[in-house]
């Protein structure tokens, strides 16, 4: 006998059941509703002339089964963990394992960042499979390949991330974190091979072989040319370096994700949701073709691709774009690249709430924005999530703000009920229609990009060199600016509900003004104590390998073990490869 038998009267199911509605009946009822809607609008006009998505696509006032008429459930929606993975890459969703709660950290010097990482660990930041997690962002000099004592680093050391100049800094940052019990995420692009070599050298000194390391490098140089602008080398040598990483890591680092392909940069540069997805996927296709050119099989290395996207405020658009991208990726891998390995067809992504959506005015409003964006990330089935802190429009976050951002994830994970069923929004007329529309728009952009070359690798590089991506992002950013200026898109506290009496005087993070001086002293000490004759020999071997166009990974690894610095190694590379000139300022 069921536990509920006798508790409730037996329903007369018949009165709730009817014959299947015909298309004609739905259309008739739809026409009736439209009449009612027009009468309502005549009495009370719509709030905006145009309700639209970030790219301008109109949003209809109502979605019905007619908007899903062309959907084939098994081929288009299907089940979680099953092709085409529209509903998520894992069958059980979050019922067995939560996403990786992975707050970005990094400021000042390596020991300062180490303290913040330990504080987040103490507050319950959770890594995958019970491991610790380190998600590190580096300062601008590190991104651009400058040592902290170089003139170019003046005023920027440790301000927007942690300064890492040598293996000594890497050792200091990871003090107390065992390499075989830590999932690492490094937000770095052009110097990725150098920073990864430093981490490998650190792990080796701890007795941990490369086979035991888990993590991901962002390692997406293509996104820097139009997105973050944190570039060093031109596109073609950048693709050579990423091919070197693929070839080396595929064999030596079996648990390491080869790169975290970035859409986030495009969105932060003013792009639309569709541009974010399409440009990231186009870059990923270029990386696939770069890998196959050095002899790798698609099903051998693509399973270790991951993605990094943004989540903005339009809840349903954000969920739909991620479902659409996941489905497009699966179909593209299977049909274009003939993948037979389901793991290669899985688009796994880490998400971060939208930095460009945060406002300096009424910064407490950012708490709500971040919570809404985090809910969208969960509804879309993210594998990892970073929630921004409320004060990041003003400065690097304070410890209190970081803790609140972490608590936001923990409340959603444990108190909201969002994680109790897999893909709870699946089947929504609106969501499924948006998913179809965005997938079609992604495909349209991919076809447009493909027209720039004989293959996607050449097309993406040619598109960069001819300014296609720059223009598309600039146009989108300008349209958004006009919408906000004209109040066609409301930003609470900025263009509506302003507080004229507001005094912006919050507690903000203060950068350590002594960071550069402290780091210069450390560098001086390292350079005096290292074995400079061994280092010079290693650097000479690296210079020869660059000129011979060999795989540089083993040579860079040897140099960093001798405490060669980032600037010393990058300097040898730029002597041959040169510096990229930003098209937007030519």
Residue, then its C-alpha position, 0 to 999 in steps of 0.5 A: x500500500x502506498x504511503x499516500x493511499x487514503x490521504x487524498x480522494x481518488x481523482x476523476x482523471x477523465x475530466x482533466x483529459x481531452x483529445x489531442x488539440x489539433x493545429x487548427x484548434x490552437x490557431x483558432x484559440x491563438x487568433x482569439x487571444x491576439x484579439x484580446x491582446x490588441x484590446x488590452x494594448x489599445x487601453x494600455x500601450x506596451x512599455x517599449x516600442x521593441x522588446x528584443x534580445x541583445x542582438x535586436x531579435x524581437x521577442x514575441x508577446x507569447x509562445x505556444x506549441x506552434x513555435x515548437x512545431x518543427x522540433x523533433x524531440x529526440x533529435x533536437x531536445x532529447x535527454x540530458x547526457x544524450x546527443x545532441x546534449x541540448x539539456x546538459x552533458x551529464x545525465x544526472x545534472x546536479x543531483x549527484x555532483x554540484x558545479x565547480x564553485x570556483x571564485x577567481x582570485x589573484x592580486x598583488x604578489x604570490x603570497x597575498x594571493x595565497x592568503x586569499x585562496x586559503x580564505x576562500x577554501x576556509x569559506x567552503x569554496x568547493x572543487x571537483x571531486x572533493x579537490x581544492x580549487x585554484x582559479x587564478x587571474x594574473x596581472x597585466x604585466x604577466x599577461x603581456x609577458x613583462x617582468x615586474x621590474x621592466x619599465x613597461x610594468x610601471x604602475x600595473x604590478x599586482x593591480x588586476x591580478x597576481x604578478x608571476x615572474x618566475x617559478x619562485x612565485x608559482x611555488x609561493x602561490x601554491x604553498x599549502x595546496x598539493x598539486x595532486x589534490x588541486x584543480x587549477x584554472x589559469x586565466x592566461x593566454x599568450x604566455x600560457x606555455x610558460x605559466x603551465x611550465x612553471x606549474x609543472x616544474x612546481x609539481x615535479x618539485x613536490x613529487x607529483x608527475x604530470x600525469x597526476x595534474x588536473x586543471x585548465x589553462x585559458x590558453x585562447x590567444x585568438x580571443x585576445x585580439x578582439x576581446x581582452x586585448x591582452x595579446x603579445x604575438x601575432x595570430x599565426x605564431x600564436x597558433x603555432x604555440x597553441x599547436x605545441x601545447x596540444x602536441x605536448x599536453x595530449x601525451x604528457x598531461x592526460x587529465x589536463x584540459x588543453x584550453x578554455x575557449x573564451x566567449x566571455x571576452x567578446x561579451x565584455x567587449x560589447x558583443x551580443x549573446x550570439x556573437x559570444x557563442x559564434x566567435x568562440x565556436x569559430x575559434x574552437x574550430x580553428x584550434x581543432x584544425x591547428x591540432x589536426x595539422x600537427x598529426x592529432x586525431x579529433x577524438x584524441x584531443x578535442x575531448x579536453x577542450x572546455x569553454x568559458x562564457x559570460x552570463x548577463x541579465x536577460x535570464x531566458x536568452x542566457x539559458x537559451x544561448x548556452x543550450x543552443x551552443x551546446x547543441x550546435x557544437x555536438x552536431x558540428x563535431x559529429x557532422x563536420x569533423x566526423x567525431x565518433x567519441x561522445x566526449x569530443x561532442x560535449x561542450x563543457x563550460x565554466x561561466x562567470x557572471x557578467x562583469x560589464x553588467x555591474x554598475x558603480x552607481x548603487x553597487x548593492x544592486x549588483x548583488x541582485x544582478x549576480x544572483x539572477x545571472x547565477x540562476x541562469x548559469x545553473x538552469x543552463x547546466x554549467x560545469x563551473x561558476x564564478x560569481x562576481x562581487x558587488x564592488x567590482x565596478x569600483x575595484x578588485x573585490x574586498x574579502x567581504x564582497x568575495x565571501x558574499x558572492x560565494x554565499x550566493x552560489x551556496x544558497x542557490x545550490x542548497x536552498x533554492x531547489x534549482x538543482x533537484x531536477x535536470x534541465x527544469x526549463x526544458x520544454x518551455x515554448x519560449x525557451x525551446x523557440x529561443x534555443x532554435x533561433x539562437x542556434x540558427x543565428x550562430x550557424x549564420x555567423x559561422x557560415x559568414x566567418x567561413x567565407x574568409x578562407x578555405x578552412x576555418x583556421x585560415x578564415x578566422x585569421x583572415x577575419x582578424x587581419x581584415x577587421x571583421x570581428x573588430x567591426x562586429x563587436x564595435x557595432x554591437x557595443x554602439x547599439x547597446x550604448x544607444x539603447x541605454x542612452x535612449x532608455x530603450x534598455x533600462x539599467x536600474x540606478x543608471x538610466x532609471x530610478x537614479x538616486x540624486x542624493x547617492x554618495x558613492x563612498x563604499x569600502x573598496x579594495x586598496x591595491x598595495x602601493x609597495x607591491x612593485x618594489x617588493x616584487x623587484x626585490x624578490x626578482x633581484x634576489x632570485x636572479x642573484x641566487x639562481x644558476x645563471x650559467x645553466x639558465x643561459x645554456x637553457x635560454x640558448x637552446x630555446x632560442x635555437x628551437x624558436x629559429x628551427x620552428x620546433x615544439x618549444x614546450x620542452x625547452x621552456x620547461x627546462x628554462x623555467x626550472x632554472x628560474x628563467x623569468x617570464x620576461x626573459x623567455x617572452x623576449x626571445x620569442x618576440x625577437x622572432x615572432x614580433x608583437x601584434x599591432x592592434x587593428x583598432x588603433x592602426 
